[in-house]
Amino acid sequence: MTTVNSASSAVAQTQSASSQQGLMASYDLFLSILTTQIQNQDPLDPMDSAEYTSQLVQYSNVEQGIQQNKNLESIIATLQSNQSMSYVSYIGNEVSADASTTLLSGSEASWKYDIKEDATGTFAIRDAAGTVVYSGEIELDAGSGTFQWDGQTNSGTDAPDGVYSIAFDMKDASSRAEKVTTAIKGIVESVDWSSGDAILKIDGHSIPVSSVTSVSKPS
């Protein structure tokens, strides 16, 4: 199933609506002032034609600003739709990606990893701002595995849904640094925009589209 529930689109629409409300307020205020001036002018000493023309030009500029704002809304919506469709084209294709970043959703997040030797060390999970929200000590057996996180932070609270990354600092039995690889390769099953970022679902793992390093037809 493909989800294109773009939070970024909602933000853009909110900002655009705010801008349009501001223009409409200026437009209505200008009309009110101009109408009041015309209604209350002295018939024996009417408004100067040059000043009246100048105010009409201002009125026209405000009106054009409102129309341009509407046109920009349409362009933004089209661009976002095109971007969404480009991500949908990943479905069914094989991608390689850096799997150190994943999506926490419903108190569930997981990272697929590989390590050559048994090792002990520490891990740290960071939010999108780079702040460590959860860390601890860990032992990893040689080979492939999956690290599961229930979203609980070091302070005992539940982390909000969103994108999180993990990093390991491991050493083998001889106290030599042991690298943990978090790359993933697989077929894209779906695309989810509900978090505000395009998230690809690959073999049950949620990978941000920004982490993709290559895309190819499945072999």
N, CA, C and O of each residue as an XYZ file, in Angstrom:
876
protein
N       0.856     -1.199      0.000
C       0.000      0.000      0.000
C       0.888      1.243      0.000
O       1.889      1.288      0.715
N       0.536      2.229     -0.780
C       1.306      3.461     -0.855
C       0.592      4.564     -0.101
O      -0.586      4.826     -0.345
N       1.289      5.205      0.803
C       0.711      6.303      1.573
C       1.347      7.605      1.134
O       2.567      7.747      1.214
N       0.559      8.553      0.677
C       1.067      9.867      0.322
C       0.264     10.883      1.104
O      -0.555     11.614      0.546
N       0.507     10.922      2.396
C      -0.201     11.823      3.310
C       0.812     12.863      3.744
O       1.370     12.774      4.838
N       1.055     13.857      2.885
C       2.201     14.738      3.064
C       1.984     15.813      4.103
O       1.172     16.720      3.915
N       2.727     15.708      5.223
C       2.671     16.734      6.272
C       3.311     18.008      5.764
O       2.879     19.105      6.118
N       4.361     17.872      4.917
C       5.022     19.062      4.394
C       4.065     19.855      3.523
O       4.115     21.085      3.501
N       3.175     19.143      2.791
C       2.174     19.812      1.980
C       1.228     20.605      2.855
O       0.851     21.726      2.513
N       0.837     20.022      3.998
C      -0.079     20.708      4.915
C       0.557     21.968      5.467
O      -0.109     22.993      5.613
N       1.861     21.896      5.777
C       2.569     23.071      6.294
C       2.601     24.168      5.252
O       2.351     25.337      5.545
N       2.921     23.764      4.006
C       3.000     24.756      2.925
C       1.645     25.415      2.708
O       1.563     26.626      2.500
N       0.574     24.610      2.757
C      -0.761     25.166      2.567
C      -1.124     26.121      3.692
O      -1.763     27.146      3.457
N      -0.718     25.789      4.915
C      -1.001     26.656      6.058
C      -0.287     27.990      5.914
O      -0.867     29.050      6.150
N       1.009     27.920      5.515
C       1.780     29.151      5.336
C       1.193     29.996      4.217
O       1.094     31.218      4.328
N       0.800     29.313      3.118
C       0.232     30.033      1.983
C      -1.092     30.670      2.365
O      -1.364     31.809      1.983
N      -1.923     29.945      3.118
C      -3.221     30.487      3.544
C      -3.021     31.693      4.439
O      -3.786     32.654      4.369
N      -1.994     31.651      5.284
C      -1.705     32.767      6.173
C      -1.320     34.003      5.371
O      -1.759     35.116      5.662
N      -0.476     33.777      4.336
C      -0.050     34.896      3.492
C      -1.243     35.507      2.773
O      -1.361     36.728      2.670
N      -2.138     34.637      2.271
C      -3.308     35.136      1.547
C      -4.235     35.904      2.480
O      -4.810     36.915      2.076
N      -4.392     35.447      3.713
C      -5.234     36.155      4.672
C      -4.682     37.548      4.934
O      -5.431     38.512      5.092
N      -3.330     37.635      4.976
C      -2.716     38.941      5.189
C      -2.984     39.879      4.032
O      -3.270     41.060      4.229
N      -2.890     39.342      2.809
C      -3.161     40.167      1.628
C      -4.628     40.586      1.587
O      -4.944     41.734      1.273
N      -5.519     39.652      1.905
C      -6.941     39.966      1.885
C      -7.277     41.028      2.919
O      -8.131     41.880      2.674
N      -6.614     40.988      4.076
C      -6.853     41.991      5.111
C      -6.431     43.363      4.605
O      -7.139     44.349      4.808
N      -5.268     43.428      3.941
C      -4.781     44.702      3.381
C      -5.728     45.182      2.285
O      -6.018     46.374      2.187
N      -6.206     44.255      1.465
C      -7.116     44.562      0.366
C      -8.414     45.163      0.908
O      -8.872     46.202      0.434
N      -8.998     44.502      1.899
C     -10.264     44.975      2.478
C     -10.082     46.315      3.183
O     -10.944     47.189      3.087
N      -8.948     46.485      3.903
C      -8.694     47.739      4.596
C      -8.551     48.881      3.597
O      -9.070     49.976      3.813
N      -7.837     48.612      2.493
C      -7.650     49.647      1.485
C      -8.987     50.064      0.888
O      -9.263     51.254      0.730
N      -9.816     49.074      0.557
C     -11.132     49.395     -0.012
C     -11.959     50.221      0.960
O     -12.635     51.169      0.560
N     -11.904     49.865      2.222
C     -12.677     50.572      3.241
C     -12.233     52.024      3.347
O     -13.059     52.935      3.405
N     -10.907     52.233      3.373
C     -10.374     53.601      3.483
C     -10.733     54.416      2.252
O     -11.170     55.561      2.362
N     -10.546     53.815      1.067
C     -10.824     54.529     -0.180
C     -12.301     54.894     -0.278
O     -12.650     56.009     -0.669
N     -13.165     53.948      0.079
C     -14.610     54.207      0.025
C     -15.002     55.321      0.991
O     -15.803     56.195      0.662
N     -14.417     55.272      2.197
C     -14.704     56.303      3.204
C     -14.259     57.675      2.715
O     -14.963     58.665      2.913
N     -13.077     57.737      2.069
C     -12.581     59.020      1.549
C     -13.526     59.595      0.506
O     -13.822     60.790      0.514
N     -14.002     58.726     -0.401
C     -14.881     59.191     -1.479
C     -16.224     59.654     -0.915
O     -16.769     60.670     -1.348
N     -16.755     58.900      0.059
C     -18.059     59.242      0.631
C     -18.020     60.539      1.422
O     -19.021     61.251      1.491
N     -16.881     60.854      2.019
C     -16.811     62.006      2.909
C     -16.049     63.197      2.324
O     -15.789     64.173      3.028
N     -15.696     63.122      1.058
C     -14.973     64.248      0.470
C     -15.921     65.441      0.283
O     -17.136     65.288      0.155
N     -15.337     66.585      0.272
C     -16.093     67.840      0.086
C     -16.418     67.974     -1.394
O     -15.510     68.021     -2.224
N     -17.727     68.038     -1.742
C     -18.090     68.169     -3.169
C     -17.479     69.410     -3.810
O     -17.221     69.422     -5.013
N     -17.244     70.459     -3.011
C     -16.669     71.689     -3.544
C     -15.150     71.624     -3.637
O     -14.514     72.452     -4.290
N     -14.580     70.618     -2.967
C     -13.125     70.442     -3.000
C     -12.816     68.949     -3.049
O     -12.287     68.392     -2.087
N     -13.145     68.294     -4.174
C     -12.997     66.839     -4.277
C     -11.526     66.404     -4.218
O     -10.607     67.214     -4.344
N     -11.347     65.107     -4.022
C     -10.006     64.527     -3.943
C      -9.216     64.833     -5.205
O      -9.752     64.791     -6.313
N      -7.946     65.138     -5.027
C      -7.064     65.435     -6.161
C      -7.001     64.209     -7.071
O      -6.821     63.091     -6.588
N      -7.146     64.407     -8.375
C      -7.186     63.285     -9.325
C      -5.897     62.475     -9.310
O      -5.933     61.254     -9.464
N      -4.749     63.146     -9.126
C      -3.456     62.441     -9.094
C      -3.393     61.521     -7.876
O      -2.923     60.387     -7.968
N      -3.876     62.023     -6.725
C      -3.870     61.218     -5.509
C      -4.830     60.037     -5.652
O      -4.527     58.923     -5.223
N      -5.986     60.291     -6.259
C      -6.971     59.231     -6.454
C      -6.403     58.140     -7.371
O      -6.580     56.948     -7.123
N      -5.716     58.575     -8.436
C      -5.093     57.612     -9.357
C      -4.033     56.785     -8.652
O      -3.918     55.579     -8.872
N      -3.254     57.451     -7.795
C      -2.210     56.747     -7.047
C      -2.807     55.666     -6.156
O      -2.264     54.566     -6.058
N      -3.921     55.979     -5.510
C      -4.568     55.010     -4.629
C      -5.167     53.849     -5.426
O      -5.182     52.712     -4.955
N      -5.660     54.138     -6.635
C      -6.176     53.074     -7.488
C      -5.051     52.126     -7.910
O      -5.256     50.917     -8.015
N      -3.869     52.685     -8.148
C      -2.701     51.860     -8.501
C      -2.344     50.942     -7.335
O      -2.035     49.766     -7.527
N      -2.393     51.502     -6.110
C      -2.122     50.681     -4.930
C      -3.155     49.554     -4.812
O      -2.825     48.413     -4.487
N      -4.398     49.906     -5.084
C      -5.476     48.917     -5.050
C      -5.190     47.794     -6.046
O      -5.366     46.616     -5.735
N      -4.748     48.172     -7.244
C      -4.428     47.185     -8.274
C      -3.277     46.295     -7.851
O      -3.295     45.093     -8.114
N      -2.270     46.870     -7.195
C      -1.110     46.094     -6.752
C      -1.511     45.041     -5.713
O      -1.042     43.903     -5.759
N      -2.380     45.431     -4.779
C      -2.844     44.489     -3.760
C      -3.629     43.356     -4.414
O      -3.471     42.190     -4.054
N      -4.480     43.715     -5.381
C      -5.282     42.712     -6.075
C      -4.384     41.727     -6.833
O      -4.630     40.521     -6.837
N      -3.330     42.269     -7.480
C      -2.399     41.406     -8.203
C      -1.641     40.491     -7.243
O      -1.362     39.335     -7.561
N      -1.310     41.029     -6.055
C      -0.607     40.230     -5.058
C      -1.431     39.025     -4.626
O      -0.899     37.929     -4.446
N      -2.748     39.239     -4.460
C      -3.644     38.145     -4.077
C      -3.688     37.086     -5.173
O      -3.654     35.889     -4.887
N      -3.762     37.529     -6.429
C      -3.816     36.591     -7.545
C      -2.509     35.811     -7.674
O      -2.526     34.607     -7.931
N      -1.368     36.498     -7.495
C      -0.076     35.825     -7.569
C       0.061     34.778     -6.472
O       0.628     33.706     -6.683
N      -0.468     35.106     -5.298
C      -0.406     34.165     -4.189
C      -1.191     32.897     -4.518
O      -0.748     31.793     -4.203
N      -2.353     33.051     -5.148
C      -3.151     31.900     -5.547
C      -2.411     31.060     -6.582
O      -2.441     29.831     -6.533
N      -1.738     31.740     -7.528
C      -0.984     31.016     -8.548
C       0.170     30.231     -7.930
O       0.454     29.108     -8.346
N       0.837     30.826     -6.933
C       1.937     30.140     -6.254
C       1.433     28.901     -5.522
O       2.104     27.869     -5.511
N       0.255     29.000     -4.912
C      -0.336     27.846     -4.228
C      -0.516     26.699     -5.210
O      -0.225     25.546     -4.891
N      -0.995     27.021     -6.403
C      -1.223     25.994     -7.416
C       0.093     25.365     -7.861
O       0.173     24.150     -8.043
N       1.133     26.197     -8.037
C       2.445     25.689     -8.462
C       3.042     24.779     -7.396
O       3.566     23.710     -7.708
N       2.959     25.213     -6.107
C       3.504     24.413     -5.002
C       2.799     23.065     -4.924
O       3.445     22.031     -4.751
N       1.478     23.074     -5.051
C       0.711     21.821     -4.985
C       1.121     20.879     -6.116
O       1.229     19.670     -5.911
N       1.353     21.436     -7.318
C       1.763     20.614     -8.462
C       3.134     20.012     -8.244
O       3.350     18.834     -8.529
N       4.084     20.827     -7.729
C       5.438     20.338     -7.471
C       5.432     19.232     -6.428
O       6.135     18.233     -6.579
N       4.642     19.404     -5.368
C       4.581     18.390     -4.314
C       3.965     17.098     -4.840
O       4.393     16.007     -4.466
N       2.967     17.219     -5.700
C       2.347     16.044     -6.285
C       3.336     15.298     -7.167
O       3.406     14.070     -7.129
N       4.108     16.048     -7.972
C       5.105     15.434     -8.842
C       6.186     14.743     -8.026
O       6.640     13.655     -8.379
N       6.603     15.384     -6.921
C       7.625     14.797     -6.055
C       7.114     13.500     -5.441
O       7.842     12.509     -5.375
N       5.867     13.509     -4.993
C       5.280     12.310     -4.405
C       5.256     11.172     -5.424
O       5.585     10.033     -5.095
N       4.871     11.478     -6.645
C       4.801     10.458     -7.675
C       6.183      9.896     -8.001
O       6.306      8.711     -8.309
N       7.233     10.737     -7.937
C       8.579     10.249     -8.217
C       9.013      9.233     -7.167
O       9.724      8.281     -7.489
N       8.593      9.421     -5.907
C       8.930      8.462     -4.861
C       8.121      7.178     -5.020
O       8.621      6.089     -4.736
N       6.891      7.300     -5.465
C       6.055      6.125     -5.685
C       6.689      5.204     -6.731
O       6.496      3.989     -6.691
N       7.442      5.785     -7.663
C       8.081      4.978     -8.704
C       9.148      4.046     -8.145
O       9.593      3.134     -8.842
N       9.571      4.261     -6.886
C      10.535      3.361     -6.254
C       9.917      1.993     -5.948
O      10.636      0.999     -5.849
N       8.593      1.939     -5.797
C       7.921      0.702     -5.401
C       8.191     -0.396     -6.428
O       8.023     -0.196     -7.630
N       8.614     -1.561     -5.928
C       8.916     -2.688     -6.810
C      10.340     -2.705     -7.301
O      10.778     -3.695     -7.888
N      11.082     -1.624     -7.075
C      12.481     -1.566     -7.478
C      13.386     -1.924     -6.308
O      12.994     -1.830     -5.145
N      14.595     -2.336     -6.641
C      15.572     -2.695     -5.612
C      16.435     -1.488     -5.279
O      16.967     -0.837     -6.178
N      16.575     -1.190     -4.005
C      17.391     -0.052     -3.592
C      18.436     -0.492     -2.579
O      18.253     -1.463     -1.844
N      19.529      0.246     -2.563
C      20.537      0.120     -1.510
C      20.486      1.419     -0.726
O      20.347      2.497     -1.305
N      20.599      1.316      0.592
C      20.459      2.519      1.415
C      21.257      2.389      2.697
O      21.547      1.288      3.166
N      21.606      3.541      3.251
C      22.203      3.592      4.582
C      21.065      3.423      5.576
O      20.170      4.264      5.664
N      21.110      2.315      6.329
C      20.002      2.009      7.238
C      20.245      2.493      8.660
O      19.607      2.005      9.593
N      21.152      3.440      8.842
C      21.397      3.949     10.199
C      20.266      4.854     10.663
O      20.141      5.132     11.856
N      19.436      5.319      9.720
C      18.286      6.167     10.054
C      16.999      5.423      9.730
O      16.867      4.836      8.657
N      16.055      5.451     10.657
C      14.789      4.762     10.441
C      13.649      5.552     11.070
O      13.867      6.608     11.665
N      12.442      5.038     10.935
C      11.253      5.726     11.437
C      10.726      5.034     12.688
O      10.516      3.821     12.697
N      10.517      5.812     13.739
C       9.839      5.322     14.939
C       8.347      5.575     14.749
O       7.923      6.716     14.563
N       7.556      4.509     14.796
C       6.113      4.636     14.614
C       5.409      3.648     15.523
O       5.701      2.452     15.493
N       4.474      4.144     16.339
C       3.748      3.273     17.239
C       4.652      2.571     18.229
O       4.447      1.399     18.542
N       5.666      3.294     18.730
C       6.621      2.754     19.709
C       7.423      1.575     19.157
O       7.836      0.689     19.906
N       7.636      1.576     17.847
C       8.428      0.523     17.230
C       9.402      1.111     16.222
O       9.024      1.897     15.352
N      10.664      0.717     16.355
C      11.696      1.096     15.396
C      12.734     -0.018     15.384
O      12.976     -0.661     16.405
N      13.340     -0.240     14.232
C      14.347     -1.296     14.145
C      15.417     -0.925     13.144
O      15.164     -0.202     12.180
N      16.615     -1.426     13.382
C      17.760     -1.214     12.493
C      18.376     -2.563     12.148
O      18.633     -3.369     13.043
N      18.614     -2.819     10.879
C      19.307     -4.019     10.452
C      20.806     -3.725     10.415
O      21.220     -2.681      9.911
N      21.617     -4.638     10.943
C      23.062     -4.391     11.000
C      23.855     -5.655     10.677
O      23.324     -6.765     10.687
N      25.147     -5.454     10.390
C      26.097     -6.549     10.187
C      27.385     -6.208     10.921
O      27.811     -5.053     10.941
N      28.004     -7.219     11.524
C      29.277     -7.034     12.215
C      30.112     -8.303     12.014
O      29.571     -9.407     12.073
N      31.414     -8.163     11.779
C      32.256     -9.307     11.432
C      32.645    -10.159     12.638
O      32.747    -11.381     12.522
N      32.861     -9.540     13.776
C      33.310    -10.267     14.964
C      32.374     -9.999     16.146
O      31.705     -8.967     16.188
N      32.329    -10.922     17.098
C      31.608    -10.656     18.343
C      32.214     -9.406     18.972
O      33.433     -9.232     18.960
N      31.384     -8.553     19.512
C      31.905     -7.305     20.066
C      31.003     -6.781     21.171
O      29.820     -7.114     21.247
N      31.592     -5.955     22.022
C      30.844     -5.273     23.077
C      31.101     -3.777     22.963
O      32.134     -3.362     22.438
N      30.183     -2.978     23.444
C      30.373     -1.530     23.371
C      29.116     -0.775     23.737
O      28.357     -1.195     24.610
N      28.902      0.337     23.069
C      27.750      1.190     23.367
C      27.025      1.575     22.087
O      27.561      1.459     20.985
N      25.800      2.034     22.260
C      25.009      2.548     21.141
C      24.372      3.860     21.578
O      24.201      4.115     22.770
N      24.028      4.678     20.612
C      23.343      5.948     20.888
C      22.311      6.199     19.791
O      22.624      6.121     18.603
N      21.092      6.498     20.198
C      20.016      6.823     19.257
C      19.756      8.324     19.335
O      19.557      8.879     20.415
N      19.762      8.966     18.176
C      19.579     10.420     18.102
C      18.313     10.771     17.322
O      17.910     10.059     16.402
N      17.702     11.880     17.714
C      16.528     12.361     16.978
C      16.976     13.162     15.768
O      18.170     13.245     15.483
N      16.020     13.755     15.052
C      16.326     14.483     13.825
C      17.215     15.693     14.075
O      17.905     16.155     13.166
N      17.205     16.215     15.311
C      18.037     17.377     15.645
C      19.441     16.962     16.085
O      20.287     17.819     16.339
N      19.694     15.654     16.177
C      21.009     15.172     16.575
C      21.178     14.988     18.068
O      22.280     14.706     18.538
N      20.100     15.144     18.820
C      20.155     14.985     20.277
C      20.021     13.510     20.656
O      19.131     12.815     20.167
N      20.912     13.039     21.531
C      20.831     11.651     21.988
C      19.606     11.489     22.884
O      19.478     12.168     23.903
N      18.717     10.594     22.501
C      17.500     10.363     23.288
C      17.560      9.042     24.042
O      16.882      8.862     25.054
N      18.374      8.122     23.544
C      18.496      6.824     24.210
C      19.870      6.230     23.920
O      20.341      6.273     22.783
N      20.510      5.677     24.944
C      21.838      5.094     24.774
C      22.035      3.999     25.812
O      21.261      3.879     26.762
N      23.070      3.211     25.620
C      23.342      2.150     26.573
C      24.460      1.247     26.104
O      25.074      1.487     25.065
N      24.722      0.199     26.882
C      25.737     -0.779     26.538
C      25.092     -1.941     25.801
O      23.908     -2.226     25.980
N      25.888     -2.613     24.963
C      25.318     -3.681     24.147
C      26.387     -4.705     23.771
O      27.570     -4.376     23.683
N      25.965     -5.932     23.553
C      26.821     -6.991     23.024
C      26.217     -7.475     21.709
O      25.020     -7.755     21.634
N      27.046     -7.571     20.678
C      26.568     -8.016     19.367
C      27.338     -9.258     18.947
O      28.562     -9.321     19.058
N      26.594    -10.241     18.462
C      27.228    -11.444     17.929
C      27.598    -11.230     16.467
O      26.918    -10.498     15.747
N      28.675    -11.872     16.035
C      29.114    -11.744     14.647
C      28.005    -12.166     13.685
O      27.274    -13.121     13.946
N      27.891    -11.448     12.580
C      26.878    -11.753     11.574
C      25.843    -10.653     11.450
O      26.090     -9.503     11.811
N      24.687    -11.020     10.938
C      23.601    -10.057     10.730
C      22.619    -10.107     11.897
O      22.451    -11.144     12.539
N      21.987     -8.992     12.157
C      21.005     -8.936     13.232
C      20.115     -7.726     13.098
O      20.287     -6.917     12.187
N      19.175     -7.601     13.991
C      18.258     -6.457     13.998
C      18.191     -5.879     15.406
O      17.951     -6.604     16.371
N      18.402     -4.588     15.516
C      18.299     -3.892     16.795
C      16.888     -3.322     16.907
O      16.463     -2.557     16.041
N      16.158     -3.683     17.957
C      14.790     -3.213     18.172
C      14.770     -2.134     19.255
O      15.492     -2.219     20.249
N      13.935     -1.122     19.047
C      13.773     -0.046     20.033
C      12.291      0.230     20.221
O      11.545      0.369     19.251
N      11.870      0.307     21.484
C      10.450      0.540     21.781
C      10.101      2.014     21.947
O       8.973      2.351     22.308
N      11.069      2.896     21.682
C      10.790      4.335     21.742
C      10.983      4.959     23.099
O      10.762      6.160     23.260
N      11.393      4.169     24.090
C      11.595      4.737     25.426
C      12.935      5.463     25.479
O      13.940      4.958     24.979
N      12.948      6.657     26.092
C      14.158      7.470     26.170
C      14.898      7.206     27.478
O      14.413      6.483     28.350
N      16.074      7.803     27.595
C      16.867      7.654     28.819
C      16.129      8.203     30.050
O      16.350      7.741     31.169
N      15.260      9.184     29.833
C      14.525      9.787     30.947
C      13.273      8.994     31.319
O      12.567      9.344     32.265
N      13.002      7.926     30.570
C      11.841      7.091     30.869
C      10.566      7.499     30.165
O       9.517      6.891     30.379
N      10.642      8.530     29.320
C       9.460      8.961     28.569
C       9.442      8.272     27.207
O      10.424      7.656     26.793
N       8.316      8.388     26.526
C       8.192      7.818     25.186
C       8.563      8.870     24.142
O       8.018      9.974     24.143
N       9.478      8.527     23.268
C       9.877      9.444     22.205
C       8.741      9.593     21.193
O       8.046      8.619     20.906
N       8.542     10.783     20.654
C       7.484     10.961     19.650
C       7.850     10.254     18.349
O       9.026     10.043     18.052
N       6.829      9.893     17.584
C       7.078      9.280     16.284
C       7.920     10.221     15.434
O       7.793     11.442     15.529
N       8.771      9.650     14.611
C       9.619     10.468     13.756
C      10.848      9.694     13.307
O      10.944      8.480     13.489
N      11.782     10.425     12.717
C      12.994      9.814     12.181
C      14.099      9.837     13.231
O      14.358     10.865     13.858
N      14.752      8.679     13.415
C      15.839      8.545     14.391
C      17.007      7.790     13.763
O      16.816      6.954     12.879
N      18.208      8.091     14.226
C      19.398      7.410     13.724
C      20.127      6.731     14.876
O      19.983      7.123     16.034
N      20.918      5.700     14.541
C      21.655      4.959     15.556
C      23.132      4.896     15.181
O      23.478      4.861     14.000
N      23.992      4.883     16.182
C      25.435      4.757     15.975
C      25.983      3.814     17.043
O      25.540      3.837     18.191
N      26.952      2.984     16.654
C      27.557      2.021     17.576
C      29.033      2.352     17.774
O      29.698      2.862     16.872
N      29.524      2.056     18.958
C      30.954      2.158     19.268
C      31.341      0.815     19.893
O      31.144      0.594     21.088
N      31.897     -0.081     19.058
C      32.108     -1.465     19.479
C      33.583     -1.857     19.431
O      34.364     -1.301     18.659
N      33.949     -2.836     20.281
C      35.307     -3.390     20.301
C      35.215     -4.909     20.409
O      34.331     -5.450     21.074
N      36.158     -5.590     19.731
C      36.168     -7.053     19.793
C      36.887     -7.528     21.048
O      37.239     -6.726     21.913
N      37.104     -8.837     21.141
C      37.716     -9.414     22.337
C      39.133     -8.919     22.573
O      39.635     -8.978     23.695
N      39.785     -8.430     21.512
C      41.156     -7.916     21.632
C      41.179     -6.397     21.798
O      42.228     -5.767     21.662
N      40.016     -5.815     22.094
C      39.863     -4.367     22.297
C      40.139     -3.557     21.030
O      40.480     -2.377     21.104
N      39.992     -4.191     19.882
C      40.124     -3.480     18.617
C      38.741     -3.004     18.154
O      37.736     -3.693     18.330
N      38.723     -1.827     17.569
C      37.448     -1.271     17.094
C      36.820     -2.189     16.058
O      37.495     -2.684     15.156
N      35.541     -2.404     16.197
C      34.808     -3.267     15.269
C      33.678     -2.460     14.638
O      32.810     -1.934     15.334
N      33.702     -2.373     13.333
C      32.713     -1.566     12.623
C      31.377     -2.288     12.500
O      31.321     -3.479     12.197
N      30.312     -1.546     12.741
C      28.958     -2.068     12.568
C      28.375     -1.430     11.305
O      28.246     -0.209     11.217
N      28.030     -2.263     10.342
C      27.482     -1.781      9.069
C      25.960     -1.818      9.118
O      25.365     -2.828      9.493
N      25.341     -0.716      8.738
C      23.878     -0.640      8.780
C      23.265     -0.485      7.390
O      22.111     -0.074      7.265
N      24.029     -0.811      6.344
C      23.489     -0.716      4.984
C      22.416     -1.773      4.777
O      22.450     -2.834      5.400
N      21.465     -1.480      3.902
C      20.380     -2.408      3.603
C      20.137     -2.419      2.102
O      20.319     -1.408      1.423
N      19.726     -3.570      1.596
C      19.402     -3.708      0.176
C      18.165     -4.568      0.052
O      18.079     -5.629      0.669
N      17.208     -4.123     -0.736
C      15.978     -4.893     -0.878
C      14.969     -4.213     -1.779
O      15.223     -3.134     -2.314
N      13.822     -4.852     -1.942
C      12.751     -4.341     -2.794
C      11.869     -3.383     -1.999
O      11.466     -3.687     -0.877
N      11.575     -2.239     -2.578
C      10.706     -1.260     -1.922
C       9.262     -1.759     -1.979
O       8.722     -2.037     -3.050
N       8.656     -1.863     -0.799
C       7.282     -2.376     -0.706
C       6.246     -1.252     -0.727
O       5.151     -1.421     -1.264
N       6.596     -0.107     -0.141
C       5.642      1.003     -0.079
C       6.375      2.296      0.241
O       7.545      2.289      0.625
N       5.666      3.401      0.076
C       6.186      4.732      0.416
C       5.189      5.396      1.346
O       3.993      5.444      1.057
N       5.685      5.906      2.462
C       4.810      6.524      3.472
C       5.247      7.961      3.711
O       6.410      8.225      4.017
N       4.293      8.897      3.567
C       4.579     10.316      3.776
C       3.957     10.832      5.076
O       4.014     12.033      5.339
N       3.380      9.978      5.877
C       2.619     10.436      7.036
C       3.474     11.175      8.069
O       2.937     11.960      8.850
N       4.783     10.944      8.092
C       5.656     11.611      9.062
C       6.121     12.978      8.575
O       6.739     13.726      9.332
N       5.827     13.311      7.312
C       6.327     14.556      6.733
C       7.533     14.312      5.849
O       7.895     15.177      5.052
N       8.168     13.144      5.973
C       9.292     12.755      5.124
C       8.868     11.520      4.326
O       8.019     10.745      4.766
N       9.469     11.352      3.154
C       9.184     10.163      2.366
C       9.946      8.987      2.975
O      11.177      8.994      3.016
N       9.217      7.981      3.444
C       9.813      6.809      4.092
C       9.528      5.572      3.247
O       8.376      5.270      2.938
N      10.598      4.860      2.878
C      10.453      3.635      2.106
C      10.390      2.441      3.054
O      11.132      2.376      4.034
N       9.502      1.502      2.757
C       9.412      0.265      3.534
C      10.142     -0.824      2.745
O       9.741     -1.190      1.640
N      11.232     -1.336      3.346
C      12.064     -2.348      2.696
C      12.261     -3.515      3.651
O      12.866     -3.357      4.711
N      11.758     -4.678      3.284
C      11.898     -5.872      4.121
C      11.482     -5.603      5.569
O      12.124     -6.082      6.504
N      10.416     -4.843      5.746
C       9.919     -4.557      7.086
C      10.618     -3.414      7.788
O      10.249     -3.063      8.909
N      11.627     -2.822      7.151
C      12.362     -1.708      7.743
C      11.946     -0.392      7.076
O      11.676     -0.358      5.875
N      11.896      0.684      7.856
C      11.507      2.002      7.353
C      12.755      2.841      7.113
O      13.488      3.154      8.050
N      12.993      3.202      5.858
C      14.204      3.919      5.473
C      13.836      5.244      4.805
O      13.086      5.232      3.829
N      14.337      6.396      5.292
C      14.076      7.670      4.622
C      14.626      7.653      3.203
O      15.709      7.118      2.962
N      13.897      8.228      2.274
C      14.333      8.220      0.879
C      15.673      8.939      0.721
O      16.417      8.663     -0.220
N      15.980      9.847      1.624
C      17.260     10.572      1.556
C      18.454      9.668      1.835
O      19.589     10.042      1.539
N      18.217      8.470      2.405
C      19.299      7.539      2.722
C      19.617      6.593      1.566
O      20.573      5.821      1.640
N      18.813      6.649      0.494
C      19.012      5.751     -0.636
C      20.295      6.102     -1.367
O      20.556      7.269     -1.659
N      21.101      5.075     -1.663
C      22.359      5.283     -2.377
C      22.297      4.789     -3.827
O      23.083      5.232     -4.665
N      21.363      3.873     -4.128
C      21.208      3.407     -5.506
C      19.841      2.780     -5.693
O      19.242      2.266     -4.748
N      19.352      2.830     -6.936
C      18.064      2.242     -7.297
C      18.252      1.455     -8.587
O      18.886      1.938     -9.525
N      17.706      0.255     -8.635
C      17.844     -0.559     -9.847
C      16.639     -1.477     -9.995
O      15.890     -1.692     -9.042
N      16.458     -2.014    -11.194
C      15.422     -2.999    -11.415
C      15.811     -4.280    -10.696
O      16.988     -4.643    -10.689
N      14.852     -4.974    -10.091
C      15.201     -6.210     -9.378
C      15.786     -7.238    -10.325
O      15.327     -7.389    -11.458
N      16.805     -7.947     -9.850
C      17.483     -8.940    -10.687
C      16.681    -10.239    -10.765
O      17.102    -11.186    -11.428
